[in-house]
Amino acid sequence: MNWRMLLLGLVLIDFVALTGVVLVEHGYLGFFELATANTATMLLFTDLVIVLALAGVWMWRDAQERGVRVVPYLLVGLAFGAAGPLLYLIVREHQTRAVAAPQRA
């Protein structure tokens, strides 16, 4: 495991934990109510949507080049935000390392 995998894993774990806290405290619909409560939160929500859309396009293109399935990561991203792209990056890094590792007989 390299430092990128460790960092991505820690960020993913922390993000999923925070997502869980928000869902327990506010519920899924409550998140959207709060995200559109005022112009400041609407700006943050719009920024999130734009960045996740850009990440989704990148994941789609990258997955096509690599010949891997991307739909599960897009669905996770749609439901839980940055967890989808983070998970994709972890799996991508793992696959890249597996391909780059020399084959042992």
Sine and cosine of phi, psi and omega as CSV:
sin_phi,cos_phi,sin_psi,cos_psi,sin_omega,cos_omega
0.00,0.00,0.77,-0.64,0.01,-1.00
-0.99,-0.17,0.02,-1.00,-0.06,-1.00
-0.91,0.41,-0.53,0.85,0.02,-1.00
-0.91,0.41,-0.70,0.71,0.02,-1.00
-0.89,0.46,-0.67,0.74,0.00,-1.00
-0.89,0.45,-0.73,0.68,-0.01,-1.00
-0.90,0.44,-0.72,0.69,0.03,-1.00
-0.88,0.48,-0.66,0.75,0.02,-1.00
-0.89,0.45,-0.69,0.72,0.02,-1.00
-0.90,0.43,-0.68,0.73,0.03,-1.00
-0.89,0.45,-0.69,0.73,0.01,-1.00
-0.88,0.47,-0.72,0.69,0.00,-1.00
-0.87,0.49,-0.72,0.69,0.01,-1.00
-0.90,0.44,-0.66,0.75,-0.01,-1.00
-0.91,0.41,-0.68,0.73,0.02,-1.00
-0.90,0.44,-0.62,0.78,0.04,-1.00
-0.90,0.44,-0.71,0.71,0.03,-1.00
-0.90,0.44,-0.65,0.76,0.06,-1.00
-0.86,0.50,-0.68,0.73,0.03,-1.00
-0.88,0.48,-0.68,0.73,0.03,-1.00
-0.88,0.48,-0.72,0.70,0.00,-1.00
-0.89,0.46,-0.68,0.73,-0.01,-1.00
-0.92,0.40,-0.60,0.80,0.03,-1.00
-0.93,0.36,-0.68,0.73,-0.06,-1.00
-0.96,0.26,-0.62,0.79,-0.16,-0.99
-0.87,-0.50,-0.31,0.95,-0.08,-1.00
0.98,0.20,0.25,-0.97,-0.06,-1.00
-0.91,0.41,-0.72,0.69,0.01,-1.00
-0.94,0.34,-0.54,0.84,0.04,-1.00
-0.88,0.47,-0.56,0.83,0.07,-1.00
-0.86,0.51,-0.72,0.69,-0.02,-1.00
-0.93,0.37,-0.57,0.82,0.07,-1.00
-0.89,0.46,-0.71,0.71,0.01,-1.00
-0.94,0.34,-0.57,0.82,-0.01,-1.00
-0.92,0.39,-0.38,0.93,0.01,-1.00
-0.91,-0.41,0.36,0.93,-0.09,-1.00
-0.95,0.31,-0.54,0.84,0.01,-1.00
-0.46,-0.89,0.04,-1.00,-0.09,-1.00
-0.92,0.39,-0.54,0.84,0.01,-1.00
-0.92,0.40,-0.72,0.70,0.01,-1.00
-0.95,0.31,-0.50,0.86,0.07,-1.00
-0.91,0.41,-0.60,0.80,0.06,-1.00
-0.90,0.44,-0.72,0.70,0.03,-1.00
-0.89,0.46,-0.67,0.74,0.01,-1.00
-0.91,0.41,-0.68,0.73,0.03,-1.00
-0.90,0.45,-0.66,0.75,0.06,-1.00
-0.87,0.50,-0.69,0.73,0.04,-1.00
-0.86,0.51,-0.71,0.70,-0.01,-1.00
-0.89,0.46,-0.69,0.72,0.00,-1.00
-0.89,0.45,-0.74,0.67,-0.03,-1.00
-0.91,0.42,-0.65,0.76,0.03,-1.00
-0.92,0.38,-0.57,0.82,0.06,-1.00
-0.91,0.41,-0.69,0.72,0.05,-1.00
-0.89,0.45,-0.67,0.75,0.05,-1.00
-0.90,0.44,-0.62,0.78,0.03,-1.00
-0.90,0.44,-0.67,0.74,0.05,-1.00
-0.90,0.44,-0.69,0.72,0.02,-1.00
-0.89,0.46,-0.71,0.71,0.00,-1.00
-0.87,0.49,-0.68,0.73,-0.01,-1.00
-0.85,0.53,-0.77,0.63,-0.02,-1.00
-0.91,0.42,-0.68,0.73,0.00,-1.00
-0.90,0.44,-0.66,0.75,0.00,-1.00
-0.91,0.40,-0.61,0.79,0.05,-1.00
-0.89,0.45,-0.68,0.73,0.03,-1.00
-0.89,0.45,-0.58,0.82,-0.05,-1.00
-1.00,0.00,-0.22,0.98,-0.01,-1.00
0.95,0.30,0.57,0.82,0.01,-1.00
-0.89,-0.45,0.30,-0.95,0.01,-1.00
-0.99,0.14,0.72,-0.70,-0.04,-1.00
-0.92,-0.40,-0.29,0.96,-0.10,-0.99
-0.83,0.56,-0.68,0.74,0.02,-1.00
-0.86,0.52,-0.63,0.77,-0.01,-1.00
-0.94,0.33,-0.58,0.81,0.06,-1.00
-0.91,0.41,-0.63,0.78,0.02,-1.00
-0.92,0.39,-0.65,0.76,0.06,-1.00
-0.89,0.45,-0.67,0.75,0.04,-1.00
-0.90,0.45,-0.63,0.78,0.03,-1.00
-0.90,0.43,-0.63,0.78,-0.04,-1.00
-1.00,0.10,-0.58,0.81,-0.15,-0.99
-0.76,-0.65,0.37,0.93,0.10,-0.99
0.92,0.39,-0.76,-0.65,-0.13,-0.99
-0.90,0.44,-0.19,0.98,0.02,-1.00
-0.88,0.48,-0.59,0.81,0.01,-1.00
-0.89,0.45,-0.83,0.56,0.05,-1.00
-0.88,0.48,-0.61,0.80,0.03,-1.00
-0.89,0.45,-0.70,0.71,0.03,-1.00
-0.89,0.45,-0.67,0.74,0.04,-1.00
-0.87,0.50,-0.70,0.71,0.00,-1.00
-0.89,0.45,-0.62,0.79,0.02,-1.00
-0.91,0.42,-0.74,0.67,0.01,-1.00
-0.90,0.44,-0.66,0.75,0.01,-1.00
-0.87,0.49,-0.72,0.70,0.01,-1.00
-0.89,0.46,-0.66,0.75,0.02,-1.00
-0.90,0.44,-0.70,0.72,0.01,-1.00
-0.91,0.42,-0.63,0.77,0.02,-1.00
-0.89,0.45,-0.68,0.74,0.02,-1.00
-0.92,0.38,-0.60,0.80,0.00,-1.00
-0.92,0.40,-0.63,0.78,0.01,-1.00
-0.94,0.33,-0.61,0.79,-0.05,-1.00
-0.97,0.24,-0.38,0.93,-0.02,-1.00
-0.93,0.36,0.68,-0.73,0.03,-1.00
-0.92,0.40,0.59,-0.80,0.03,-1.00
-0.97,0.25,0.75,-0.66,0.04,-1.00
-0.98,-0.20,0.64,-0.77,-0.01,-1.00
-1.00,-0.02,0.00,0.00,0.00,0.00
